[in-house]
Amino acid sequence: MGNVGFTVKIPEIIKLAEEHEKLQLALRAGDEKEIIWEATAAEVKDFCEESLIEYHIDEEQITQESILTVRGWVVKPAGAG
């Protein structure tokens, strides 16, 4: 068997982080519960703000044989970071 995994999407995670001090992701089977991830609200907000930044590279150029010059732009939502 190869690598097995899954993706969890939580569209309102920032709202949840504003309403709770700690977030957990748990798996349940009947009465059994296994927490597979947890973070504080501050950790979630910091991660989401960093993840929302978009970087766009328009041009890359190596000059003087060893200097990399990159031109581009960044989109950072209002209130992020």
QUISUL-V174045 format. One record per helix or strand. SS is the DSSP state (~ for helix, > for strand). FROM is the first residue (numbers start at 1). TO is the last residue. If there is no record, write none. Layout:
<<SS FROM TO> <SS FROM TO>>
This chain:
<<~ 13 19> <> 22 29> <> 32 40> <~ 41 51> <> 54 63> <> 67 75>>
